[in-house]
Amino acid sequence: MRLFIAVMVLNLAVTGAAAEGDRAAGDLEIARKGQALIARLTLPADQVVGFSHRPESDEEKIAVTEALARLGKADNVLVPAAEAGCTVTREEATTTLMPPATPDPAEFQARYAWRCESPAGLVAADVPLLEFLNGVALDALVVNGEHRFERRIAPPETRLPLLAD
């Protein structure tokens, strides 16, 4: 039942975002250097849980807790190409909806890091988060050594190139 409520809240949030136009749900910044891959994600709270205030009801508290659990697992957000042999070394998610933070701006943030045994194979990453966001796009910034490029990624396209075109 709790999962159903969280999914319903998320669907309402996404429906509202789709009605507002083609804006991105959030930002995904990825940096690659040597064997290291790091990513930082920022999402407006209303895009994730359907509200931008501190959770008041039990259902809202459950929605925030479940969103933090989902965003706190790197494999739910970004999966580097298997050829690179990457291992997660950091995964954490936070939100300004929970004390002691102030909910302005109301957002979720997450940070991830990987160590990749074969960095040459790190040419792309899958972004399963886009399925969780139910059709809303992400603006991605990829920094790869001296190269830097931006790309908007949205379903059904969930594979993000990590090399400039």
Contacts in CASP RR format, 6 or more apart in sequence:
PFRMAT RR
TARGET T0000
AUTHOR 0000-0000-0000
METHOD contacts of the structure
MODEL  1
MRLFIAVMVLNLAVTGAAAEGDRAAGDLEIARKGQALIARLTLPADQVVG
FSHRPESDEEKIAVTEALARLGKADNVLVPAAEAGCTVTREEATTTLMPP
ATPDPAEFQARYAWRCESPAGLVAADVPLLEFLNGVALDALVVNGEHRFE
RRIAPPETRLPLLAD
2 59 0 8 1.000
2 62 0 8 1.000
2 66 0 8 1.000
3 66 0 8 1.000
5 59 0 8 1.000
5 62 0 8 1.000
5 63 0 8 1.000
6 49 0 8 1.000
6 59 0 8 1.000
6 62 0 8 1.000
6 63 0 8 1.000
6 66 0 8 1.000
6 67 0 8 1.000
9 49 0 8 1.000
9 50 0 8 1.000
9 51 0 8 1.000
9 59 0 8 1.000
9 60 0 8 1.000
9 63 0 8 1.000
10 48 0 8 1.000
10 49 0 8 1.000
10 50 0 8 1.000
10 63 0 8 1.000
10 67 0 8 1.000
10 132 0 8 1.000
10 134 0 8 1.000
11 134 0 8 1.000
12 50 0 8 1.000
13 46 0 8 1.000
13 47 0 8 1.000
13 48 0 8 1.000
13 49 0 8 1.000
13 50 0 8 1.000
13 51 0 8 1.000
14 47 0 8 1.000
14 133 0 8 1.000
14 134 0 8 1.000
14 135 0 8 1.000
14 136 0 8 1.000
17 23 0 8 1.000
17 25 0 8 1.000
17 46 0 8 1.000
17 47 0 8 1.000
17 136 0 8 1.000
18 135 0 8 1.000
18 136 0 8 1.000
22 137 0 8 1.000
23 137 0 8 1.000
24 136 0 8 1.000
24 137 0 8 1.000
24 138 0 8 1.000
24 139 0 8 1.000
24 152 0 8 1.000
25 43 0 8 1.000
25 44 0 8 1.000
25 47 0 8 1.000
25 133 0 8 1.000
25 136 0 8 1.000
25 137 0 8 1.000
25 138 0 8 1.000
26 41 0 8 1.000
26 42 0 8 1.000
26 43 0 8 1.000
26 44 0 8 1.000
26 47 0 8 1.000
26 138 0 8 1.000
26 139 0 8 1.000
27 41 0 8 1.000
27 42 0 8 1.000
27 138 0 8 1.000
27 139 0 8 1.000
27 140 0 8 1.000
27 141 0 8 1.000
28 39 0 8 1.000
28 40 0 8 1.000
28 41 0 8 1.000
28 78 0 8 1.000
28 127 0 8 1.000
28 129 0 8 1.000
28 138 0 8 1.000
28 139 0 8 1.000
28 140 0 8 1.000
28 141 0 8 1.000
28 153 0 8 1.000
28 160 0 8 1.000
29 39 0 8 1.000
29 40 0 8 1.000
29 41 0 8 1.000
29 140 0 8 1.000
29 141 0 8 1.000
29 143 0 8 1.000
30 37 0 8 1.000
30 38 0 8 1.000
30 39 0 8 1.000
30 78 0 8 1.000
30 125 0 8 1.000
30 140 0 8 1.000
30 141 0 8 1.000
30 142 0 8 1.000
30 143 0 8 1.000
30 160 0 8 1.000
30 162 0 8 1.000
31 37 0 8 1.000
31 38 0 8 1.000
31 39 0 8 1.000
31 142 0 8 1.000
31 143 0 8 1.000
31 144 0 8 1.000
32 119 0 8 1.000
32 122 0 8 1.000
32 142 0 8 1.000
32 143 0 8 1.000
32 144 0 8 1.000
32 145 0 8 1.000
32 162 0 8 1.000
33 145 0 8 1.000
34 116 0 8 1.000
34 119 0 8 1.000
35 115 0 8 1.000
35 116 0 8 1.000
35 117 0 8 1.000
35 119 0 8 1.000
36 113 0 8 1.000
36 114 0 8 1.000
36 115 0 8 1.000
36 116 0 8 1.000
37 80 0 8 1.000
37 84 0 8 1.000
37 86 0 8 1.000
37 113 0 8 1.000
37 114 0 8 1.000
37 115 0 8 1.000
37 116 0 8 1.000
37 122 0 8 1.000
38 90 0 8 1.000
38 111 0 8 1.000
38 112 0 8 1.000
38 113 0 8 1.000
38 114 0 8 1.000
39 74 0 8 1.000
39 77 0 8 1.000
39 78 0 8 1.000
39 111 0 8 1.000
39 112 0 8 1.000
39 113 0 8 1.000
40 109 0 8 1.000
40 110 0 8 1.000
40 111 0 8 1.000
40 112 0 8 1.000
41 71 0 8 1.000
41 77 0 8 1.000
41 108 0 8 1.000
41 109 0 8 1.000
41 110 0 8 1.000
41 111 0 8 1.000
41 112 0 8 1.000
41 129 0 8 1.000
42 107 0 8 1.000
42 108 0 8 1.000
42 109 0 8 1.000
43 71 0 8 1.000
43 107 0 8 1.000
43 108 0 8 1.000
43 109 0 8 1.000
43 133 0 8 1.000
44 52 0 8 1.000
44 105 0 8 1.000
44 106 0 8 1.000
44 107 0 8 1.000
45 51 0 8 1.000
45 52 0 8 1.000
45 95 0 8 1.000
45 96 0 8 1.000
45 97 0 8 1.000
45 103 0 8 1.000
45 106 0 8 1.000
45 107 0 8 1.000
45 108 0 8 1.000
46 52 0 8 1.000
46 106 0 8 1.000
47 133 0 8 1.000
47 136 0 8 1.000
48 67 0 8 1.000
48 71 0 8 1.000
48 108 0 8 1.000
48 133 0 8 1.000
49 55 0 8 1.000
49 60 0 8 1.000
49 63 0 8 1.000
49 64 0 8 1.000
49 67 0 8 1.000
49 97 0 8 1.000
50 63 0 8 1.000
51 60 0 8 1.000
51 106 0 8 1.000
52 97 0 8 1.000
52 103 0 8 1.000
52 105 0 8 1.000
52 106 0 8 1.000
53 97 0 8 1.000
53 103 0 8 1.000
53 106 0 8 1.000
54 97 0 8 1.000
54 98 0 8 1.000
54 99 0 8 1.000
54 103 0 8 1.000
55 61 0 8 1.000
55 63 0 8 1.000
55 64 0 8 1.000
55 97 0 8 1.000
55 98 0 8 1.000
64 95 0 8 1.000
64 97 0 8 1.000
64 98 0 8 1.000
67 93 0 8 1.000
67 95 0 8 1.000
67 108 0 8 1.000
68 93 0 8 1.000
68 94 0 8 1.000
68 95 0 8 1.000
68 108 0 8 1.000
70 76 0 8 1.000
70 132 0 8 1.000
71 77 0 8 1.000
71 93 0 8 1.000
71 108 0 8 1.000
71 110 0 8 1.000
71 129 0 8 1.000
72 91 0 8 1.000
72 92 0 8 1.000
72 93 0 8 1.000
72 110 0 8 1.000
73 91 0 8 1.000
74 88 0 8 1.000
74 90 0 8 1.000
74 91 0 8 1.000
74 112 0 8 1.000
74 114 0 8 1.000
75 88 0 8 1.000
75 128 0 8 1.000
76 128 0 8 1.000
76 129 0 8 1.000
76 132 0 8 1.000
77 110 0 8 1.000
77 112 0 8 1.000
77 127 0 8 1.000
77 128 0 8 1.000
77 129 0 8 1.000
78 112 0 8 1.000
78 125 0 8 1.000
78 126 0 8 1.000
78 127 0 8 1.000
78 128 0 8 1.000
78 129 0 8 1.000
78 160 0 8 1.000
79 125 0 8 1.000
79 126 0 8 1.000
79 127 0 8 1.000
79 128 0 8 1.000
80 86 0 8 1.000
80 114 0 8 1.000
80 116 0 8 1.000
80 122 0 8 1.000
80 125 0 8 1.000
80 162 0 8 1.000
81 121 0 8 1.000
81 122 0 8 1.000
81 123 0 8 1.000
81 124 0 8 1.000
81 125 0 8 1.000
81 162 0 8 1.000
83 118 0 8 1.000
83 121 0 8 1.000
83 122 0 8 1.000
83 123 0 8 1.000
84 116 0 8 1.000
84 117 0 8 1.000
84 118 0 8 1.000
84 119 0 8 1.000
84 120 0 8 1.000
84 121 0 8 1.000
84 122 0 8 1.000
85 116 0 8 1.000
85 117 0 8 1.000
85 118 0 8 1.000
85 121 0 8 1.000
86 114 0 8 1.000
86 115 0 8 1.000
86 116 0 8 1.000
86 117 0 8 1.000
86 122 0 8 1.000
87 114 0 8 1.000
87 115 0 8 1.000
87 116 0 8 1.000
87 117 0 8 1.000
88 112 0 8 1.000
88 113 0 8 1.000
88 114 0 8 1.000
89 113 0 8 1.000
89 114 0 8 1.000
89 115 0 8 1.000
90 111 0 8 1.000
90 112 0 8 1.000
90 113 0 8 1.000
91 110 0 8 1.000
91 111 0 8 1.000
91 112 0 8 1.000
91 113 0 8 1.000
92 110 0 8 1.000
92 111 0 8 1.000
92 112 0 8 1.000
93 108 0 8 1.000
93 109 0 8 1.000
93 110 0 8 1.000
94 101 0 8 1.000
94 108 0 8 1.000
94 109 0 8 1.000
94 110 0 8 1.000
95 101 0 8 1.000
95 107 0 8 1.000
95 108 0 8 1.000
95 109 0 8 1.000
96 102 0 8 1.000
96 103 0 8 1.000
96 104 0 8 1.000
96 105 0 8 1.000
96 106 0 8 1.000
96 107 0 8 1.000
97 103 0 8 1.000
97 106 0 8 1.000
97 108 0 8 1.000
116 122 0 8 1.000
122 162 0 8 1.000
123 161 0 8 1.000
123 162 0 8 1.000
123 163 0 8 1.000
124 159 0 8 1.000
124 160 0 8 1.000
124 161 0 8 1.000
124 162 0 8 1.000
124 163 0 8 1.000
125 159 0 8 1.000
125 160 0 8 1.000
125 162 0 8 1.000
126 158 0 8 1.000
126 159 0 8 1.000
126 160 0 8 1.000
127 138 0 8 1.000
127 153 0 8 1.000
127 158 0 8 1.000
127 159 0 8 1.000
127 160 0 8 1.000
128 158 0 8 1.000
129 138 0 8 1.000
130 136 0 8 1.000
130 137 0 8 1.000
130 138 0 8 1.000
130 153 0 8 1.000
130 154 0 8 1.000
130 155 0 8 1.000
130 158 0 8 1.000
131 155 0 8 1.000
131 158 0 8 1.000
135 154 0 8 1.000
135 155 0 8 1.000
136 154 0 8 1.000
137 152 0 8 1.000
137 153 0 8 1.000
137 154 0 8 1.000
138 152 0 8 1.000
138 153 0 8 1.000
138 154 0 8 1.000
139 150 0 8 1.000
139 151 0 8 1.000
139 152 0 8 1.000
140 150 0 8 1.000
140 151 0 8 1.000
140 152 0 8 1.000
140 153 0 8 1.000
140 160 0 8 1.000
141 148 0 8 1.000
141 149 0 8 1.000
141 150 0 8 1.000
142 148 0 8 1.000
142 149 0 8 1.000
142 150 0 8 1.000
142 151 0 8 1.000
142 160 0 8 1.000
142 161 0 8 1.000
142 162 0 8 1.000
142 164 0 8 1.000
144 162 0 8 1.000
144 163 0 8 1.000
144 164 0 8 1.000
147 163 0 8 1.000
147 164 0 8 1.000
148 164 0 8 1.000
149 164 0 8 1.000
149 165 0 8 1.000
151 160 0 8 1.000
151 161 0 8 1.000
153 160 0 8 1.000
END
